[in-house]
């Protein structure tokens, strides 16, 4: 089956639920996007085995590159968005995993917590999109005492981090928005106004769309993920009315565009998660239903995919792509039925044919002769009486 086409779900139906639907900033076209065969991070049960050389960043911090990044390194007081897993060195004890929680952390370089100072040094020497293994001495980790609450880290424990720098904000204006908002040096999300956070997220979304046009799917996803990070659950929980609508008008397209990228990268389970987030806010979102159906279809979840396509059809009954996907599923069902029919036929074998019995003329003759003798005997008796 063909990979999802971004604009396959109808814009008309989406416009009702997406205030910015139809805008080039919210929509991305992926028909011509090239495949990028990249793997998500390993399952994280143990630190990855890395063959690259060891770079000394500090007496107590060393780095091994897993995947190269792009662009420049963040400056001091830059707001960095980071995914990481953390283990106690020399053991399988993993005490944090932001990938599993699906929420990157925000790290302001030079203002990080004391126990994250080693992580801050490592992140400050990375580029956007870079993934690396950091080896941090206990002096720049949880120290001599360790931590007995959360996270649970033994005393004087050296640490190993698998880190991905999603992106960062230095001092720069947020594009040509009406308010001309500025991200101040070292200003964390929690210190921003609602308008500033939404504007910062919108800028990231626009940058993601630009990367997408250049067919740089990984870079595009990094921007979308940073945009989403500005509008975490704690932030959205506090919004009502027009501010919530403003935030969702930026946040939902980011999730949908993330799903489009993930489908192109054959990461279908992750695409389903992104679409489900949108549907939790807007159950009639046609694009979310369509893309989730596509991802499920690629995973062979036929009935669940059909259910999503049927719901999408309910809100957009004339959409040709939705009808096409439903038709393809019907054809797949028919082909599967024929295949199973042939399989069972071969399994039990063909039904045996009933062969006609051969005529035994000798037996027939003897039956006739016996009947004749019996008749003559009866006739003789009758005449004698």
C-alpha positions as CSV (number, residue, x, y, z in Angstrom):
1,X,0.0,0.0,0.0
2,X,1.2,3.5,-0.8
3,X,2.6,5.6,2.1
4,X,0.3,8.4,3.4
5,X,-0.3,11.5,1.3
6,X,-0.3,14.5,3.6
7,X,-3.2,16.4,1.9
8,X,-5.2,13.3,1.2
9,X,-7.8,14.1,3.9
10,X,-10.0,16.9,2.8
11,X,-9.2,20.4,3.7
12,X,-12.8,21.4,3.7
13,X,-13.7,19.0,6.5
14,X,-10.6,19.8,8.5
15,X,-11.2,23.5,8.3
16,X,-14.1,23.3,10.6
17,X,-12.0,21.9,13.4
18,X,-8.7,23.5,12.5
19,X,-8.8,27.3,12.6
20,X,-5.7,27.5,10.5
21,X,-6.5,24.8,8.1
22,X,-5.6,25.7,4.5
23,X,-2.7,27.9,5.7
24,X,0.7,26.9,4.2
25,X,2.1,27.2,7.7
26,X,-0.1,24.4,9.0
27,X,-0.2,22.1,6.0
28,X,2.6,20.2,4.6
29,X,2.6,18.3,1.3
30,X,4.4,15.0,1.3
31,X,3.6,13.3,-2.0
32,X,7.1,14.0,-3.3
33,X,8.9,13.6,0.0
34,X,11.8,11.1,-0.2
35,X,12.2,8.2,2.2
36,X,14.7,8.6,4.9
37,X,15.7,5.3,6.4
38,X,16.6,6.0,10.0
39,X,16.1,4.1,13.1
40,X,14.7,5.5,16.4
41,X,16.8,5.2,19.5
42,X,17.4,1.6,20.8
43,X,15.0,0.2,23.3
44,X,17.0,1.6,26.2
45,X,17.3,-1.4,28.4
46,X,21.1,-0.7,28.5
47,X,23.4,2.0,27.2
48,X,24.0,1.6,23.4
49,X,27.3,0.2,22.2
50,X,29.1,3.0,20.4
51,X,32.2,2.5,18.3
52,X,33.1,6.2,17.8
53,X,36.1,7.8,19.5
54,X,35.9,9.4,23.0
55,X,36.0,13.2,23.0
56,X,37.1,14.8,26.3
57,X,34.9,17.8,27.0
58,X,35.9,18.2,30.7
59,X,37.9,16.3,33.2
60,X,34.7,14.6,34.3
61,X,32.7,14.6,31.0
62,X,33.4,12.6,27.9
63,X,31.4,12.2,24.7
64,X,30.9,9.6,22.0
65,X,28.8,10.6,18.9
66,X,26.1,8.2,18.0
67,X,24.5,10.4,15.2
68,X,25.9,13.6,13.8
69,X,23.9,16.8,14.2
70,X,23.8,19.9,12.1
71,X,24.2,23.7,12.5
72,X,26.0,25.5,15.4
73,X,26.3,24.6,19.1
74,X,24.1,26.4,21.7
75,X,25.5,29.3,23.6
76,X,25.5,29.8,27.3
77,X,21.9,30.5,28.6
78,X,20.4,28.9,25.5
79,X,17.2,27.1,26.2
80,X,17.8,23.5,25.0
81,X,15.2,20.8,24.4
82,X,16.6,17.4,25.2
83,X,15.7,13.7,25.2
84,X,17.8,11.4,27.3
85,X,18.2,8.1,29.1
86,X,20.4,7.9,32.2
87,X,22.1,4.8,33.7
88,X,24.4,4.3,36.6
89,X,27.8,3.5,35.1
90,X,28.7,-0.2,35.1
91,X,25.2,-1.4,35.8
92,X,21.8,-1.9,34.1
93,X,20.1,0.5,36.5
94,X,18.3,3.1,34.4
95,X,16.9,5.9,36.5
96,X,15.4,8.2,33.9
97,X,14.0,8.0,30.3
98,X,12.3,11.0,28.7
99,X,11.7,9.0,25.5
100,X,9.5,6.6,27.4
101,X,7.6,9.5,29.0
102,X,7.4,11.2,25.5
103,X,8.3,14.5,27.0
104,X,11.6,16.2,26.3
105,X,13.1,18.3,29.1
106,X,14.0,21.9,28.9
107,X,17.6,22.7,29.9
108,X,18.9,26.3,30.2
109,X,22.7,26.1,29.9
110,X,24.4,27.6,32.8
111,X,21.3,27.5,34.9
112,X,20.8,23.7,35.1
113,X,20.4,21.9,38.5
114,X,23.6,21.0,40.2
115,X,23.1,17.3,39.6
116,X,22.7,18.0,35.8
117,X,25.8,20.1,35.4
118,X,27.6,17.3,33.7
119,X,24.7,16.8,31.3
120,X,24.7,20.5,30.7
121,X,28.4,20.5,29.6
122,X,27.7,17.6,27.2
123,X,24.6,19.3,25.7
124,X,26.5,22.5,25.3
125,X,29.0,20.7,23.0
126,X,26.3,19.1,20.8
127,X,24.5,20.3,17.7
128,X,20.8,20.1,16.8
129,X,19.8,16.6,16.0
130,X,23.0,15.1,17.4
131,X,22.7,12.0,19.5
132,X,25.6,11.1,21.8
133,X,26.7,9.0,24.7
134,X,28.0,11.0,27.7
135,X,30.2,9.6,30.4
136,X,29.8,11.8,33.5
137,X,31.8,11.5,36.8
138,X,29.9,11.5,40.0
139,X,31.3,14.9,41.0
140,X,29.1,16.5,38.2
141,X,26.2,14.2,38.8
142,X,24.4,13.3,42.0
143,X,27.5,13.7,44.1
144,X,28.8,12.1,47.2
145,X,25.4,11.6,48.7
146,X,23.5,10.3,45.7
147,X,19.7,10.5,45.6
148,X,17.4,8.2,47.5
149,X,14.1,9.7,46.3
150,X,13.4,10.2,42.6
151,X,15.5,9.5,40.7
152,X,17.2,6.8,42.8
153,X,21.0,7.1,42.3
154,X,23.6,5.5,44.6
155,X,26.3,7.6,46.3
156,X,29.4,8.5,44.2
157,X,27.8,7.0,41.1
158,X,29.4,7.8,37.7
159,X,26.7,8.2,35.1
160,X,26.1,7.3,31.4
161,X,23.6,9.4,29.4
162,X,22.2,8.7,25.9
163,X,21.3,12.2,24.8
164,X,19.6,13.8,21.8
165,X,19.6,17.5,21.4
166,X,16.3,18.2,19.7
167,X,17.1,21.9,19.3
168,X,17.6,25.1,21.2
169,X,16.7,28.8,21.4
170,X,19.4,31.5,21.6
171,X,18.6,35.2,21.5
172,X,16.5,35.8,18.5
173,X,13.2,37.3,17.5
174,X,10.3,35.1,16.8
175,X,9.9,35.9,13.1
176,X,7.4,38.4,11.7
177,X,4.6,37.9,14.2
178,X,2.2,40.7,15.0
179,X,3.5,41.1,18.5
180,X,7.2,40.8,17.5
181,X,7.9,38.8,20.7
182,X,11.4,38.1,21.7
183,X,12.9,35.0,23.5
184,X,15.0,36.5,26.2
185,X,18.4,35.1,27.1
186,X,17.9,32.2,29.4
187,X,14.1,32.6,29.6
188,X,12.5,29.3,30.4
189,X,9.0,28.3,29.2
190,X,7.6,28.7,32.7
191,X,8.7,32.4,32.7
192,X,7.0,33.2,29.3
193,X,3.5,34.6,28.9
194,X,0.9,32.5,27.1
195,X,1.3,34.6,24.0
196,X,5.1,34.2,24.1
197,X,4.9,30.4,24.4
198,X,2.3,30.1,21.6
199,X,4.4,32.4,19.3
200,X,7.6,30.4,20.1
201,X,5.8,27.2,19.2
202,X,4.4,28.7,16.0
203,X,7.9,29.7,14.9
204,X,9.2,26.2,15.5
205,X,6.3,24.8,13.5
206,X,7.0,27.1,10.5
207,X,10.7,26.2,10.6
208,X,9.7,22.5,10.7
209,X,7.6,23.1,7.6
210,X,10.5,24.7,5.8
211,X,12.7,21.7,6.6
212,X,10.0,19.4,5.3
213,X,9.9,21.2,2.0
214,X,13.6,20.5,1.8
215,X,12.8,16.8,2.4
216,X,14.7,16.9,5.7
217,X,12.3,14.8,7.7
218,X,14.4,14.3,10.8
219,X,15.1,18.0,11.1
220,X,11.4,18.8,10.5
221,X,10.4,16.4,13.3
222,X,12.9,18.1,15.7
223,X,11.2,21.4,15.1
224,X,7.7,20.0,15.6
225,X,8.8,18.3,18.8
226,X,10.2,21.5,20.1
227,X,7.0,23.3,19.2
228,X,5.0,20.7,21.1
229,X,7.4,21.0,24.1
230,X,6.3,24.6,24.5
231,X,2.8,23.4,25.1
232,X,3.1,20.6,27.5
233,X,0.2,19.0,29.4
234,X,0.8,21.3,32.4
235,X,0.5,24.4,30.2
236,X,-2.5,23.2,28.2
237,X,-4.4,22.3,31.4
238,X,-4.3,25.9,32.4
239,X,-5.7,27.3,29.2
240,X,-9.4,28.0,28.5
241,X,-11.4,29.7,25.8
242,X,-9.6,31.6,23.0
243,X,-6.1,30.9,24.5
244,X,-6.7,27.2,24.3
245,X,-8.0,27.5,20.8
246,X,-4.9,29.5,19.8
247,X,-2.6,26.8,21.3
248,X,-4.4,23.9,19.7
249,X,-4.3,25.7,16.3
250,X,-0.5,25.4,16.6
251,X,-0.1,22.2,18.6
252,X,-2.5,19.9,16.6
253,X,-0.9,20.6,13.2
254,X,2.5,19.8,14.7
255,X,1.3,16.4,15.9
256,X,-0.3,15.7,12.5
257,X,2.8,16.8,10.6
258,X,4.9,14.6,12.9
259,X,2.6,11.7,12.0
260,X,3.1,12.4,8.3
261,X,6.9,12.3,8.8
262,X,6.8,9.2,10.9
263,X,4.7,7.3,8.3
264,X,7.3,8.3,5.7
265,X,9.9,6.8,7.9
266,X,7.9,3.6,8.4
267,X,7.6,4.3,12.1
268,X,3.9,3.5,12.2
269,X,3.3,2.9,15.9
270,X,4.7,6.4,16.7
271,X,2.5,7.9,14.0
272,X,-0.5,6.3,15.6
273,X,0.4,7.9,19.0
274,X,0.7,11.4,17.4
275,X,-2.7,11.1,15.7
276,X,-4.4,9.7,18.9
277,X,-3.2,12.8,20.8
278,X,-5.0,15.0,18.3
279,X,-8.1,12.8,18.4
280,X,-8.2,13.1,22.2
281,X,-8.8,16.8,21.7
282,X,-10.8,16.7,18.5
283,X,-12.4,13.3,17.8
284,X,-13.8,14.4,14.4
285,X,-10.4,15.5,13.0
286,X,-10.4,14.0,9.5
287,X,-6.7,14.2,9.0
288,X,-5.9,12.5,12.3
289,X,-8.4,9.7,11.5
290,X,-7.0,9.3,8.0
291,X,-3.4,9.2,9.0
292,X,-4.0,6.9,11.9
293,X,-5.9,4.6,9.6
294,X,-3.0,4.6,7.1
295,X,-0.5,3.7,9.9
296,X,-2.7,0.9,11.2
297,X,-3.2,-0.4,7.7
298,X,0.5,-0.6,7.1
299,X,0.8,-2.6,10.4
300,X,-1.8,-5.0,9.2
301,X,-4.4,-3.8,11.7
302,X,-7.1,-4.0,9.0
303,X,-10.3,-3.8,11.1
304,X,-9.1,-1.0,13.3
305,X,-7.9,0.9,10.2
306,X,-11.3,0.4,8.5
307,X,-13.0,1.8,11.6
308,X,-10.8,5.0,11.4
309,X,-11.5,5.4,7.6
310,X,-15.2,4.9,8.2
311,X,-15.2,7.6,10.8
312,X,-13.3,9.9,8.5
313,X,-15.8,9.1,5.7
314,X,-18.6,10.1,8.1
315,X,-17.2,13.6,8.3
316,X,-16.0,13.8,4.7
317,X,-18.2,11.4,2.6
318,X,-17.0,12.6,-0.8
319,X,-13.2,12.5,-0.2
320,X,-11.6,10.3,-2.9
321,X,-8.6,9.2,-0.9
322,X,-10.7,8.0,2.0
323,X,-12.9,6.0,-0.4
324,X,-9.8,4.7,-2.1
325,X,-8.4,3.4,1.2
326,X,-11.7,1.7,2.0
327,X,-11.7,0.1,-1.4
328,X,-8.2,-1.1,-1.0
329,X,-9.1,-2.7,2.3
330,X,-12.0,-4.4,0.7
331,X,-9.8,-5.8,-2.1
332,X,-7.3,-7.0,0.5
333,X,-10.1,-8.8,2.4
334,X,-11.1,-10.5,-0.8
335,X,-7.6,-11.5,-1.7
336,X,-7.1,-12.9,1.8
337,X,-10.3,-14.9,1.6
338,X,-9.2,-16.5,-1.7
339,X,-5.7,-17.2,-0.2
340,X,-7.3,-18.9,2.8
341,X,-9.6,-20.8,0.6
342,X,-6.7,-22.2,-1.4
343,X,-4.8,-22.9,1.8
344,X,-7.6,-24.9,3.4
345,X,-8.2,-26.7,0.1
346,X,-4.5,-27.8,0.1
347,X,-4.6,-28.6,3.8
348,X,-7.5,-31.1,3.7
349,X,-7.1,-32.2,0.1
350,X,-9.7,-32.4,-2.6
351,X,-13.0,-34.1,-1.9
352,X,-12.8,-37.7,-3.1
353,X,-14.8,-38.5,-6.2
354,X,-17.5,-41.2,-6.0
355,X,-16.4,-43.8,-8.6
356,X,-19.2,-46.0,-10.2
357,X,-18.9,-49.6,-9.3
358,X,-18.0,-52.0,-12.1
359,X,-20.8,-54.3,-13.4
360,X,-20.3,-57.9,-12.3
361,X,-22.0,-59.9,-15.1
362,X,-21.3,-63.3,-13.5
363,X,-23.0,-62.3,-10.3
364,X,-26.0,-61.1,-12.3
365,X,-26.2,-64.4,-14.2
366,X,-26.2,-66.5,-11.1
367,X,-28.8,-64.3,-9.5
368,X,-31.0,-64.7,-12.6
369,X,-30.4,-68.5,-12.7
370,X,-31.3,-68.9,-9.0
371,X,-34.4,-66.8,-9.5
372,X,-35.4,-69.0,-12.5
373,X,-34.9,-72.3,-10.6
374,X,-36.9,-70.9,-7.7
375,X,-39.7,-69.9,-10.1
376,X,-39.8,-73.3,-11.8
377,X,-39.8,-75.1,-8.5
378,X,-42.7,-73.1,-7.3
379,X,-44.5,-73.6,-10.6
380,X,-44.0,-77.4,-10.4
381,X,-45.4,-77.5,-6.9
382,X,-48.4,-75.5,-7.9
383,X,-49.3,-78.0,-10.8
384,X,-48.8,-81.0,-8.6
385,X,-51.2,-79.7,-6.1
